[in-house]
Amino acid sequence: MTIFSENKDRMGVFPFPSPALMGVFIFSLVTSSLLPELALANQDASITRRYKFDIKLVKMTRLCHTKSIITVNGQFPGPLVTAQEGDNLVVEVVNHVQNNITIHWQLQSGWSDGPACITQCPIQTGQKFVYNFTVSGQRGTLFWHAHLSWTRATVYGPLIILPKSNVPNPFGKPYEEVPIIFGEWWNADPEAVISQALQTGAGPNVSDAYTINGLPGPLYNCSSKDTFKLKVKPNKTYLLRLINAAMNDELFFSIANHTITVVEVDAVYVKPFDTDILLITPGQTTNILLKTKPHFPTANFFMYARPYATGQDTVGTTAFGLWLVAHDFWPNIPTQKAQTDQSPKEAQVSLYVYRSRPKVPFVSYPITAKA
């Protein structure tokens, strides 16, 4: 139906839409102009990511010593939790052990975030608790861990917050991303270790080994096979997500004959800078870029972490991992000396491995100090 409105001040009549039709017309115009933005927003629509954590005892062997440890889903370290900025993160935690448990998430929320009897009640034996967070204003590498006494000695894992799909990171896309988690291993029960320290007033006994992704490496007894091994390709850029889950120790980290580029600390981008040695403190996370060598097609390089110490006789042990370049098999790791293949364009690199700890606080390879 055509509606005409008569204007007495002018000759004749002319068509003019009613207020209702005019509203429909304006709404259609505005909506059509926003279609690209709405489509883009739909691509980044947040989703709910659900995880289930079963807290249970699992027998684990390290350093030829088998014991039961508290784990999440039987894994040490625990499972990777991944979300995108803006997502809703829901984690159901079920406690099957005798210890009370809580989980801390390093997210920007103080509600029900680990501190027992402060922001939440502890999860008791046979009970469950659901953590529900909206990930907001954070992106990068974090980690989750138990937050009651020393249960965090074995209950921890990576928490990776990815940026929204239309937000690129400032350092480009790496060939591959790898979480590297530093931890500790006690042959004794960690709860007994901290209990003794609290009773005596002395510091807790040092751990029997440092670990990389739960494995101590070939410096320790019975550990030649318990070594984290990463197979890489030559001339590629890898993003290593470093996490220090050690209880109290700052750790130095380095990769033999390589320079690393720091691009993020504690889920905040930083101005990139190159270094040979990185110090990472307990609870800290650091993202680094590593460009693999183009001229070592079948080489092995050690990556290692050891604690900071000022006294000559107080240097702790060292965790080792193996950086494998373009191998078609996992080579055996000797306990005395490992040597890379020679290259006409690069100097030969020798890696000396000692069963006992070196007296030097921290050096790069080759090591010439006595064991």
SEFINU-56737 format. One record per residue (C-alpha): residue in three letters; z, x, y. Coordinates in steps of 0.05 Angstrom, whole numbers, plus 5000, padded with zeros to 4 digits. Last residue first. Layout:
REM residues N
rec residu:ala, c3:Z, c1:X, c2:Y
...
REM end
This chain:
REM residues 371
rec residu:ala, c3:5751, c1:6681, c2:4343
rec residu:lys, c3:5726, c1:6740, c2:4383
rec residu:ala, c3:5687, c1:6726, c2:4446
rec residu:thr, c3:5611, c1:6734, c2:4444
rec residu:ile, c3:5590, c1:6661, c2:4451
rec residu:pro, c3:5516, c1:6651, c2:4462
rec residu:tyr, c3:5525, c1:6599, c2:4489
rec residu:ser, c3:5563, c1:6572, c2:4548
rec residu:val, c3:5636, c1:6585, c2:4560
rec residu:phe, c3:5701, c1:6546, c2:4563
rec residu:pro, c3:5774, c1:6567, c2:4561
rec residu:val, c3:5760, c1:6631, c2:4521
rec residu:lys, c3:5807, c1:6644, c2:4463
rec residu:pro, c3:5759, c1:6611, c2:4414
rec residu:arg, c3:5787, c1:6562, c2:4363
rec residu:ser, c3:5789, c1:6580, c2:4290
rec residu:arg, c3:5731, c1:6560, c2:4244
rec residu:tyr, c3:5682, c1:6593, c2:4290
rec residu:val, c3:5610, c1:6574, c2:4306
rec residu:tyr, c3:5562, c1:6622, c2:4339
rec residu:leu, c3:5498, c1:6591, c2:4365
rec residu:ser, c3:5442, c1:6640, c2:4377
rec residu:val, c3:5385, c1:6624, c2:4425
rec residu:gln, c3:5321, c1:6665, c2:4425
rec residu:ala, c3:5287, c1:6670, c2:4492
rec residu:glu, c3:5233, c1:6619, c2:4508
rec residu:lys, c3:5157, c1:6623, c2:4513
rec residu:pro, c3:5141, c1:6658, c2:4447
rec residu:ser, c3:5191, c1:6613, c2:4412
rec residu:gln, c3:5242, c1:6634, c2:4360
rec residu:asp, c3:5272, c1:6582, c2:4315
rec residu:thr, c3:5345, c1:6568, c2:4329
rec residu:gln, c3:5401, c1:6605, c2:4297
rec residu:ala, c3:5465, c1:6580, c2:4266
rec residu:lys, c3:5524, c1:6625, c2:4251
rec residu:gln, c3:5590, c1:6622, c2:4215
rec residu:thr, c3:5603, c1:6553, c2:4185
rec residu:pro, c3:5531, c1:6537, c2:4169
rec residu:ile, c3:5504, c1:6467, c2:4186
rec residu:asn, c3:5456, c1:6441, c2:4134
rec residu:pro, c3:5391, c1:6414, c2:4163
rec residu:trp, c3:5379, c1:6339, c2:4172
rec residu:phe, c3:5306, c1:6325, c2:4156
rec residu:asp, c3:5240, c1:6314, c2:4193
rec residu:his, c3:5266, c1:6352, c2:4253
rec residu:ala, c3:5236, c1:6340, c2:4322
rec residu:val, c3:5294, c1:6369, c2:4362
rec residu:leu, c3:5364, c1:6362, c2:4333
rec residu:trp, c3:5424, c1:6360, c2:4379
rec residu:leu, c3:5485, c1:6371, c2:4335
rec residu:gly, c3:5555, c1:6349, c2:4354
rec residu:phe, c3:5617, c1:6392, c2:4363
rec residu:ala, c3:5689, c1:6376, c2:4380
rec residu:thr, c3:5732, c1:6434, c2:4403
rec residu:thr, c3:5805, c1:6450, c2:4392
rec residu:gly, c3:5856, c1:6457, c2:4447
rec residu:val, c3:5869, c1:6516, c2:4493
rec residu:thr, c3:5943, c1:6526, c2:4500
rec residu:asp, c3:5947, c1:6600, c2:4482
rec residu:gln, c3:5911, c1:6627, c2:4543
rec residu:gly, c3:5944, c1:6577, c2:4590
rec residu:thr, c3:5902, c1:6538, c2:4640
rec residu:ala, c3:5875, c1:6482, c2:4597
rec residu:tyr, c3:5818, c1:6432, c2:4601
rec residu:pro, c3:5799, c1:6401, c2:4535
rec residu:arg, c3:5738, c1:6414, c2:4492
rec residu:ala, c3:5671, c1:6379, c2:4483
rec residu:tyr, c3:5608, c1:6405, c2:4448
rec residu:met, c3:5534, c1:6395, c2:4442
rec residu:phe, c3:5502, c1:6443, c2:4395
rec residu:phe, c3:5427, c1:6456, c2:4396
rec residu:asn, c3:5380, c1:6457, c2:4336
rec residu:ala, c3:5307, c1:6476, c2:4343
rec residu:thr, c3:5243, c1:6452, c2:4309
rec residu:pro, c3:5195, c1:6440, c2:4368
rec residu:phe, c3:5231, c1:6487, c2:4416
rec residu:his, c3:5180, c1:6497, c2:4472
rec residu:pro, c3:5183, c1:6429, c2:4507
rec residu:lys, c3:5259, c1:6429, c2:4514
rec residu:thr, c3:5291, c1:6361, c2:4520
rec residu:lys, c3:5304, c1:6331, c2:4588
rec residu:leu, c3:5375, c1:6305, c2:4592
rec residu:leu, c3:5397, c1:6250, c2:4639
rec residu:ile, c3:5471, c1:6237, c2:4647
rec residu:asn, c3:5514, c1:6174, c2:4652
rec residu:thr, c3:5588, c1:6184, c2:4662
rec residu:thr, c3:5648, c1:6143, c2:4639
rec residu:gln, c3:5721, c1:6155, c2:4654
rec residu:gly, c3:5779, c1:6130, c2:4613
rec residu:pro, c3:5807, c1:6200, c2:4603
rec residu:thr, c3:5772, c1:6250, c2:4650
rec residu:ile, c3:5702, c1:6278, c2:4645
rec residu:leu, c3:5685, c1:6349, c2:4665
rec residu:leu, c3:5611, c1:6367, c2:4659
rec residu:ile, c3:5581, c1:6435, c2:4647
rec residu:asp, c3:5509, c1:6459, c2:4659
rec residu:thr, c3:5498, c1:6419, c2:4722
rec residu:asp, c3:5444, c1:6381, c2:4760
rec residu:phe, c3:5456, c1:6329, c2:4814
rec residu:pro, c3:5434, c1:6257, c2:4822
rec residu:lys, c3:5464, c1:6219, c2:4881
rec residu:val, c3:5511, c1:6170, c2:4848
rec residu:tyr, c3:5502, c1:6102, c2:4815
rec residu:val, c3:5567, c1:6066, c2:4800
rec residu:ala, c3:5586, c1:6045, c2:4729
rec residu:asp, c3:5644, c1:6095, c2:4725
rec residu:val, c3:5599, c1:6153, c2:4744
rec residu:glu, c3:5523, c1:6150, c2:4747
rec residu:val, c3:5464, c1:6197, c2:4754
rec residu:val, c3:5489, c1:6265, c2:4730
rec residu:thr, c3:5431, c1:6310, c2:4710
rec residu:ile, c3:5440, c1:6357, c2:4650
rec residu:thr, c3:5418, c1:6429, c2:4641
rec residu:his, c3:5406, c1:6455, c2:4571
rec residu:asn, c3:5416, c1:6520, c2:4532
rec residu:ala, c3:5474, c1:6492, c2:4491
rec residu:ile, c3:5495, c1:6422, c2:4510
rec residu:ser, c3:5559, c1:6416, c2:4551
rec residu:phe, c3:5622, c1:6374, c2:4558
rec residu:phe, c3:5690, c1:6393, c2:4587
rec residu:leu, c3:5745, c1:6344, c2:4570
rec residu:glu, c3:5804, c1:6317, c2:4609
rec residu:asp, c3:5858, c1:6299, c2:4559
rec residu:asn, c3:5906, c1:6240, c2:4555
rec residu:met, c3:5885, c1:6192, c2:4500
rec residu:ala, c3:5813, c1:6211, c2:4488
rec residu:ala, c3:5764, c1:6153, c2:4501
rec residu:asn, c3:5720, c1:6194, c2:4547
rec residu:ile, c3:5654, c1:6158, c2:4550
rec residu:leu, c3:5586, c1:6190, c2:4561
rec residu:arg, c3:5524, c1:6147, c2:4564
rec residu:leu, c3:5468, c1:6196, c2:4549
rec residu:leu, c3:5400, c1:6177, c2:4579
rec residu:tyr, c3:5344, c1:6217, c2:4546
rec residu:thr, c3:5283, c1:6247, c2:4578
rec residu:lys, c3:5229, c1:6273, c2:4532
rec residu:asn, c3:5197, c1:6342, c2:4526
rec residu:pro, c3:5210, c1:6350, c2:4452
rec residu:lys, c3:5234, c1:6292, c2:4410
rec residu:val, c3:5305, c1:6276, c2:4391
rec residu:lys, c3:5348, c1:6270, c2:4329
rec residu:leu, c3:5422, c1:6262, c2:4344
rec residu:lys, c3:5473, c1:6287, c2:4295
rec residu:phe, c3:5547, c1:6271, c2:4298
rec residu:thr, c3:5582, c1:6317, c2:4249
rec residu:asp, c3:5626, c1:6297, c2:4191
rec residu:lys, c3:5585, c1:6335, c2:4140
rec residu:ser, c3:5612, c1:6402, c2:4160
rec residu:ser, c3:5680, c1:6370, c2:4169
rec residu:cys, c3:5724, c1:6395, c2:4113
rec residu:asn, c3:5762, c1:6441, c2:4160
rec residu:tyr, c3:5744, c1:6435, c2:4233
rec residu:leu, c3:5691, c1:6473, c2:4273
rec residu:pro, c3:5636, c1:6434, c2:4237
rec residu:gly, c3:5641, c1:6369, c2:4275
rec residu:pro, c3:5698, c1:6321, c2:4291
rec residu:leu, c3:5664, c1:6253, c2:4280
rec residu:gly, c3:5684, c1:6188, c2:4312
rec residu:asn, c3:5626, c1:6185, c2:4362
rec residu:ile, c3:5643, c1:6256, c2:4382
rec residu:thr, c3:5713, c1:6274, c2:4359
rec residu:tyr, c3:5772, c1:6317, c2:4379
rec residu:ala, c3:5815, c1:6341, c2:4323
rec residu:asp, c3:5887, c1:6347, c2:4299
rec residu:ser, c3:5914, c1:6312, c2:4360
rec residu:val, c3:5967, c1:6343, c2:4404
rec residu:asn, c3:6039, c1:6322, c2:4393
rec residu:pro, c3:6066, c1:6276, c2:4446
rec residu:gly, c3:6101, c1:6306, c2:4507
rec residu:ala, c3:6176, c1:6312, c2:4503
rec residu:gly, c3:6227, c1:6258, c2:4520
rec residu:thr, c3:6253, c1:6260, c2:4449
rec residu:gln, c3:6251, c1:6186, c2:4433
rec residu:leu, c3:6189, c1:6171, c2:4474
rec residu:ala, c3:6152, c1:6230, c2:4442
rec residu:gln, c3:6172, c1:6208, c2:4372
rec residu:ser, c3:6146, c1:6138, c2:4385
rec residu:ile, c3:6081, c1:6166, c2:4413
rec residu:val, c3:6067, c1:6205, c2:4349
rec residu:ala, c3:6091, c1:6149, c2:4302
rec residu:glu, c3:6042, c1:6101, c2:4335
rec residu:pro, c3:5987, c1:6153, c2:4327
rec residu:asp, c3:5999, c1:6153, c2:4251
rec residu:ala, c3:5992, c1:6225, c2:4227
rec residu:asn, c3:5927, c1:6259, c2:4211
rec residu:trp, c3:5910, c1:6248, c2:4284
rec residu:trp, c3:5839, c1:6242, c2:4308
rec residu:glu, c3:5815, c1:6242, c2:4380
rec residu:gly, c3:5758, c1:6211, c2:4420
rec residu:phe, c3:5695, c1:6227, c2:4459
rec residu:ile, c3:5642, c1:6172, c2:4458
rec residu:ile, c3:5568, c1:6188, c2:4467
rec residu:pro, c3:5525, c1:6125, c2:4476
rec residu:val, c3:5450, c1:6139, c2:4469
rec residu:glu, c3:5393, c1:6113, c2:4512
rec residu:glu, c3:5320, c1:6130, c2:4496
rec residu:tyr, c3:5256, c1:6151, c2:4532
rec residu:pro, c3:5289, c1:6141, c2:4599
rec residu:lys, c3:5267, c1:6088, c2:4650
rec residu:gly, c3:5270, c1:6110, c2:4722
rec residu:phe, c3:5326, c1:6142, c2:4763
rec residu:pro, c3:5341, c1:6087, c2:4813
rec residu:asn, c3:5353, c1:6032, c2:4761
rec residu:pro, c3:5306, c1:5972, c2:4766
rec residu:val, c3:5330, c1:5904, c2:4788
rec residu:asn, c3:5284, c1:5847, c2:4766
rec residu:ser, c3:5313, c1:5842, c2:4696
rec residu:lys, c3:5384, c1:5842, c2:4721
rec residu:pro, c3:5421, c1:5906, c2:4709
rec residu:leu, c3:5450, c1:5922, c2:4640
rec residu:ile, c3:5525, c1:5925, c2:4628
rec residu:ile, c3:5542, c1:5969, c2:4569
rec residu:leu, c3:5612, c1:5966, c2:4539
rec residu:pro, c3:5623, c1:6022, c2:4489
rec residu:gly, c3:5679, c1:6022, c2:4437
rec residu:tyr, c3:5754, c1:6028, c2:4427
rec residu:val, c3:5808, c1:6015, c2:4375
rec residu:thr, c3:5825, c1:6083, c2:4343
rec residu:ala, c3:5872, c1:6117, c2:4392
rec residu:arg, c3:5874, c1:6051, c2:4431
rec residu:thr, c3:5930, c1:6028, c2:4385
rec residu:trp, c3:5973, c1:6078, c2:4423
rec residu:ser, c3:6020, c1:6027, c2:4458
rec residu:leu, c3:5983, c1:5963, c2:4473
rec residu:his, c3:5917, c1:5964, c2:4511
rec residu:ala, c3:5863, c1:5967, c2:4458
rec residu:his, c3:5796, c1:5992, c2:4485
rec residu:trp, c3:5733, c1:5969, c2:4519
rec residu:phe, c3:5683, c1:6016, c2:4551
rec residu:leu, c3:5640, c1:6021, c2:4614
rec residu:thr, c3:5569, c1:6045, c2:4626
rec residu:gly, c3:5525, c1:6012, c2:4678
rec residu:arg, c3:5524, c1:5949, c2:4719
rec residu:gln, c3:5578, c1:5913, c2:4757
rec residu:gly, c3:5580, c1:5861, c2:4812
rec residu:ser, c3:5593, c1:5803, c2:4765
rec residu:val, c3:5602, c1:5797, c2:4690
rec residu:thr, c3:5632, c1:5729, c2:4678
rec residu:phe, c3:5690, c1:5736, c2:4631
rec residu:asn, c3:5720, c1:5697, c2:4572
rec residu:tyr, c3:5768, c1:5731, c2:4524
rec residu:val, c3:5786, c1:5687, c2:4465
rec residu:phe, c3:5852, c1:5700, c2:4429
rec residu:lys, c3:5870, c1:5698, c2:4355
rec residu:gln, c3:5933, c1:5698, c2:4315
rec residu:gly, c3:5949, c1:5723, c2:4245
rec residu:thr, c3:5992, c1:5780, c2:4271
rec residu:gln, c3:6006, c1:5773, c2:4345
rec residu:ile, c3:5957, c1:5776, c2:4403
rec residu:pro, c3:5999, c1:5801, c2:4460
rec residu:cys, c3:6013, c1:5752, c2:4517
rec residu:gln, c3:5969, c1:5760, c2:4578
rec residu:thr, c3:5968, c1:5788, c2:4649
rec residu:ile, c3:6036, c1:5822, c2:4647
rec residu:cys, c3:6066, c1:5810, c2:4578
rec residu:ala, c3:6012, c1:5855, c2:4547
rec residu:pro, c3:5966, c1:5891, c2:4597
rec residu:gly, c3:5898, c1:5875, c2:4566
rec residu:asp, c3:5852, c1:5836, c2:4612
rec residu:ser, c3:5877, c1:5765, c2:4610
rec residu:trp, c3:5858, c1:5755, c2:4683
rec residu:gly, c3:5851, c1:5818, c2:4724
rec residu:ser, c3:5776, c1:5815, c2:4730
rec residu:gln, c3:5727, c1:5867, c2:4753
rec residu:leu, c3:5712, c1:5891, c2:4683
rec residu:gln, c3:5743, c1:5952, c2:4650
rec residu:trp, c3:5750, c1:5911, c2:4586
rec residu:his, c3:5822, c1:5918, c2:4561
rec residu:ile, c3:5839, c1:5889, c2:4493
rec residu:thr, c3:5907, c1:5866, c2:4467
rec residu:ile, c3:5941, c1:5877, c2:4400
rec residu:asn, c3:6008, c1:5867, c2:4365
rec residu:asn, c3:6013, c1:5910, c2:4304
rec residu:gln, c3:6019, c1:5880, c2:4234
rec residu:val, c3:5944, c1:5875, c2:4224
rec residu:his, c3:5895, c1:5817, c2:4217
rec residu:asn, c3:5888, c1:5800, c2:4292
rec residu:val, c3:5829, c1:5757, c2:4310
rec residu:val, c3:5794, c1:5772, c2:4376
rec residu:glu, c3:5740, c1:5723, c2:4401
rec residu:val, c3:5697, c1:5754, c2:4455
rec residu:val, c3:5659, c1:5712, c2:4506
rec residu:leu, c3:5618, c1:5747, c2:4559
rec residu:asn, c3:5582, c1:5703, c2:4611
rec residu:asp, c3:5522, c1:5738, c2:4639
rec residu:gly, c3:5512, c1:5755, c2:4713
rec residu:glu, c3:5497, c1:5829, c2:4701
rec residu:gln, c3:5470, c1:5834, c2:4630
rec residu:ala, c3:5514, c1:5843, c2:4570
rec residu:thr, c3:5523, c1:5892, c2:4513
rec residu:val, c3:5583, c1:5905, c2:4469
rec residu:leu, c3:5575, c1:5963, c2:4420
rec residu:pro, c3:5620, c1:5959, c2:4359
rec residu:gly, c3:5683, c1:6001, c2:4349
rec residu:pro, c3:5689, c1:6075, c2:4340
rec residu:phe, c3:5707, c1:6073, c2:4284
rec residu:gln, c3:5683, c1:6009, c2:4252
rec residu:gly, c3:5719, c1:5962, c2:4203
rec residu:asn, c3:5705, c1:5901, c2:4246
rec residu:val, c3:5749, c1:5929, c2:4301
rec residu:thr, c3:5794, c1:5983, c2:4273
rec residu:ile, c3:5866, c1:6001, c2:4259
rec residu:ile, c3:5871, c1:6062, c2:4214
rec residu:ser, c3:5889, c1:6072, c2:4141
rec residu:lys, c3:5893, c1:6144, c2:4118
rec residu:thr, c3:5851, c1:6197, c2:4083
rec residu:his, c3:5857, c1:6270, c2:4102
rec residu:cys, c3:5802, c1:6319, c2:4083
rec residu:leu, c3:5793, c1:6333, c2:4159
rec residu:arg, c3:5773, c1:6260, c2:4168
rec residu:thr, c3:5776, c1:6203, c2:4118
rec residu:met, c3:5782, c1:6129, c2:4137
rec residu:lys, c3:5816, c1:6071, c2:4101
rec residu:val, c3:5808, c1:6008, c2:4141
rec residu:leu, c3:5860, c1:5964, c2:4173
rec residu:lys, c3:5838, c1:5902, c2:4211
rec residu:ile, c3:5825, c1:5873, c2:4280
rec residu:asp, c3:5766, c1:5825, c2:4271
rec residu:phe, c3:5729, c1:5824, c2:4337
rec residu:lys, c3:5677, c1:5768, c2:4346
rec residu:tyr, c3:5623, c1:5771, c2:4399
rec residu:arg, c3:5589, c1:5718, c2:4441
rec residu:arg, c3:5539, c1:5728, c2:4497
rec residu:thr, c3:5532, c1:5669, c2:4544
rec residu:ile, c3:5468, c1:5669, c2:4585
rec residu:ser, c3:5453, c1:5681, c2:4658
rec residu:ala, c3:5387, c1:5658, c2:4687
rec residu:asp, c3:5347, c1:5720, c2:4708
rec residu:gln, c3:5279, c1:5692, c2:4688
rec residu:asn, c3:5298, c1:5625, c2:4718
rec residu:ala, c3:5312, c1:5658, c2:4785
rec residu:leu, c3:5242, c1:5686, c2:4784
rec residu:ala, c3:5212, c1:5618, c2:4770
rec residu:leu, c3:5254, c1:5587, c2:4825
rec residu:glu, c3:5231, c1:5641, c2:4874
rec residu:pro, c3:5158, c1:5629, c2:4856
rec residu:leu, c3:5167, c1:5553, c2:4861
rec residu:leu, c3:5200, c1:5554, c2:4929
rec residu:ser, c3:5139, c1:5533, c2:4970
rec residu:ser, c3:5125, c1:5477, c2:4922
rec residu:thr, c3:5196, c1:5450, c2:4929
rec residu:val, c3:5192, c1:5450, c2:5005
rec residu:leu, c3:5127, c1:5412, c2:5007
rec residu:ser, c3:5148, c1:5362, c2:4954
rec residu:phe, c3:5214, c1:5348, c2:4991
rec residu:ile, c3:5176, c1:5338, c2:5057
rec residu:phe, c3:5127, c1:5288, c2:5025
rec residu:val, c3:5182, c1:5249, c2:4990
rec residu:gly, c3:5221, c1:5244, c2:5055
rec residu:met, c3:5159, c1:5220, c2:5092
rec residu:leu, c3:5149, c1:5167, c2:5039
rec residu:ala, c3:5219, c1:5141, c2:5050
rec residu:pro, c3:5214, c1:5144, c2:5126
rec residu:ser, c3:5150, c1:5103, c2:5125
rec residu:pro, c3:5083, c1:5137, c2:5135
rec residu:phe, c3:5043, c1:5126, c2:5200
rec residu:pro, c3:4972, c1:5097, c2:5203
rec residu:phe, c3:4945, c1:5082, c2:5273
rec residu:val, c3:4940, c1:5018, c2:5315
rec residu:gly, c3:4899, c1:4999, c2:5376
rec residu:met, c3:4909, c1:5021, c2:5448
rec residu:arg, c3:4972, c1:5056, c2:5464
rec residu:asp, c3:5039, c1:5036, c2:5492
rec residu:lys, c3:5045, c1:4979, c2:5442
rec residu:asn, c3:5046, c1:5027, c2:5384
rec residu:glu, c3:5035, c1:4987, c2:5321
rec residu:ser, c3:5056, c1:5017, c2:5255
rec residu:phe, c3:5011, c1:5010, c2:5195
rec residu:ile, c3:5032, c1:5016, c2:5123
rec residu:thr, c3:4981, c1:5026, c2:5069
rec residu:met, c3:5000, c1:5000, c2:5000
REM end
